[in-house]
Amino acid sequence: MTVIAHVSDIHFGRELPEAVEALLADLAMLRPDVVVVSGDMTQSASRREFAEARAFLDRMPAPVLVVPGNHDIVAFPLSERFFAPFRRWRHFIADGLSPEWSNAEVLIRGVNSARPFGPYLNWSRGIVSSSQVEALATAERDPRPLLVAAHHPVAYGNDTAQAYDLVTGGDRLLATLARRSKSVLLLGHRHRSHASVWNPAAGERPAVTGERLAADDVVILHAGSATSDRLRGEVNAWNHLTLGEGGISVAVRRFIAGRGDEAERLVLGWPI
């Protein structure tokens, strides 16, 4: 059995100190095997914020796999944004942008979907390139569950207003993951928790506890904002995952009055 903490949208610069301490206490109590952070460690990518983010990561009770978000790219000076967008990330957080963690039971790969600019007006929108997707295809023959961590959403989840842009290249990413069984996406950006399932024939559908996944189903997990005051209809929260031979279970850990409280656990069975 492998226990994974999926946290996202930390936003140092807009963090709630009590939420930071509550998260660290919750993680220390539950002792996950690995902590996956799906982007936005900072609010404006300042050096002070990155230093605070580094100190926060150093307090984690487990190994950490972290990918950048759009807020982790400096806005000014423009010369740094365009020509060295991840210089501060590499200095404070991690030298690589495609981290990996694994044990005998699970393989986790990080994908950097954040870009300093793009062919659209909303530069906070992300991109997953064809080369990034092709790199994931190398795991098709690995029998272990594959978890892919990225920042930007590939589907709308329960956002009926569709109030944000989906990541460019998300369709390629989903199609590639659907070619193997036991695939899970760990995402952020929405600041709202949600679990859904996607396959090529039916598209996205809500995840229902107790169902057995098909071979081409991809589980999509969005995490809320774990520690910031940039909340969108729910309190600070993170996802508590347990993976075993039979399947995956997910519970949202919400912070109420400074304490972690677990919502009803979603249980999905692996394909036979």
N, C-alpha and C positions, 0 to 999 in steps of 0.2 A: 504494500500500500504506500502511495506517495501523497503527501499533503502539500498543497501549493497555495500560497497567499497571492491573490491577484489584486494589486492596488493600482490606482491611477490618479492623475490630475492632482498632484501634490501642491503645486503652485506656491513655492516659497516666494514671498513678496505679497501674497494674499492669503497666507496660511493662518489658521486658527491654532494658537499654541496649545490650547486644551485638546484639540482634535489630534494634533501631532503626538502628544503624550499618551492620549487614549489609544491611538493606533499602535504605538510602540509597546504599550502594556498588553494590549490584546494579542499582538504577535508573540510577545515573550511568554504569555500564558499558553498559547496554542502550539507553539514550536513547529512551524511548517518546515518542510525539507528545503524549500526554496521560496523566495519572494520575487514575484514578477511585477515590475512596474511598467505600465504601458503609457509612459510619456507625460510631458508637461511637469517636469520637476520644478520649473521656475515660472514666474509670471512674465518677466520681461528680459530674461537671460542676462541680468546684470551679474557682475563678479561677486557681489555680496550675496545675491540669491543663490548662485551656484555654490559658494562656500558653505552656506547654510544647508543646501541640499546634500553636499558631500558629508557634512557632519551627521546629518540625519541617516544617510545610508550606512555610515560607519557604526551606527547604533543598532542596526538590524541584527536579529538573533539567528540569522540563517544566510546562506549565500544569496546574492541578489543578481537577477538578470533585468537590465533596464534598457529601454529604447527611448529615443527622443520624441518629443511632441513639437507642435508648431510654436509653442511659447518658449521652447528651448533654443530657438534661433534668434540671434540678436537682431534688433530692428535697425539700430544706428550704431556706428557709422555704416552707410550703405556699402562702402568698400568691403567691410568685414562681412556684412550680410551676403553680398554677392560672391566674394572670392574666398572667404574662410568662415562659412556659416556655423561650423561645428568646432571651431577652435576652442571656445570656452568649454564646451561639452567634453572635448577630449582632454583638456587640462584638468578639469575638476571631477568628472564623472567616470568616463571610460574611454580608452583609446579607440576601441572598435565600435562600429555601428551595427554589427550583425552578431550579437552575442549568442552563445549556446550553452545550455546546461542539460545534463542527462544523468540518468542512473540506469539500473537494469530494467526499470519498468516504464520509463517515459523519456521522450526526447522533446526538448523545448528550444525553439529557435526564435530569435528576435529579428524583426524586419523594420528598418527605418523608413517610415512613410512620410516624414517631415521634409519639406523642401523650402528653400529660401524665397522662391518665386515660381511662377508657372504660367501657362497660357490661359489665365482666367483672372478676373478682378479680385477674387477672394484668395489671397495668398496664404490664408490659414488652411486651405484645402490641401490634402496630401496626395501623394503619388506612390504607387507600387509599380516599379518598372518590370519589364519583361525579364531582364536578367535576374532580378530578385526572385521572381516566380520560378524561373528555371533552376535557380539554386535550391529552392525548396523541393523541386521534383526529384532531386537525388535521394530524398527520404522515402520515395514511394514503396520501395521494397523492404523498408525497416518495419518489422512487425509491431514495434512499440507504438502506443498512442503518440501522435505528433501534436504538440501545442505550439501555435505561432502567435507571438506577441507583437502587436503593432499599435500605433496610436489612433489612427483614423478609422471610422466605421465603414464597413462594406455593405451594410444594410440598415434600414431605418428602425428596426426593433419595434417598440410600441409608440414611436413618435409619428402619430397620424398626420401632424402638420408638416412633416418632412422639413424641419426647420434648420437643417444643416446639409452641407454637400457630402456626398459619398466620395470615398477615396478613388481617384483615377487608377484604373488597373485592378480594382477590387473584383470585377467579374472574372478576370484571368486567375486571380488568386483563389477564388472560390472553386472555379472549375478544376484547377490543379489539385486542390485538397480533396475534392470529391472523387478523384481517381484512386484514392487510397481510403481504407476504412480507418476509423478512430482518429478523426481530425478535429481539432478544437482551435478556435480563434479567440484570443484574449485582447480586448480592445478598450479604448478610453474615449476621450474627446466629448462625449455626450453629457457627461456629469450626471448620468442616470443609469441605474442598474437594470439589466434586462437579459433574458436568456431566450434564444431562438434556435431553430434548426433550419438549414438550407440544403436543398439538393437540386440538381440540374433540371429535373422534370417539373417540380412543383414550386421552386423558388423558396422564399422564406415562410416559415410557419412558427407559431409559438411553441416553445418546448413544454411538454406535458410530462409530469412526473410519472414514472412507471413504464414509459414506453421504451421499446427496444429500437435502437437506431438501425437504419438500413446501411448497407455497405457504402453508399455514396452520400450519406448524410454528413454535413459539417455543422458542428455545434458552434454557435456564436455567443460569446459572453461579453457583455458590456459592463464595465465597473463604474460606479459613481465616483464623485470627487472624495478622496479619502480624508483630506485635511484642510481644504480651502473654504473660504467664505463664498465662493462662486457656485452656489447651489441652485439647482433647477428643479424644484419641486420635491426633493427628498433630502434627508439628513446626510451627513458624511457617512460613507459606507465603503466596504471592500468585499471581495468575493473569496470565500473559503472553499477550496476545491479538495476533494479526495478522489484519487484514481486507484482502482484496483482491477483485478482480473475480470470482474463481472461488469464493470462500467464506471461511470463518473457521477459524483454527487456534488452539488453546488449549493451553498447557503450564503445569503447576503448578510454580512455582519454590519449592523447599523449602530451608530453611536447616539445614545439617548442619555442625557444627563451625565455625559462623560464616561459612560460605560458601554462596552460592546454588547449588543443584543442580537441573537441569531434569528433570522426569519425562517420560515418553513423551508426545509431542504428539498431541492430538486434532485431526483435520481433518474438517470438514464442508463439503459443497458447497452453494452457494446454489441455490434453485429455478431451473429453466430458464425 
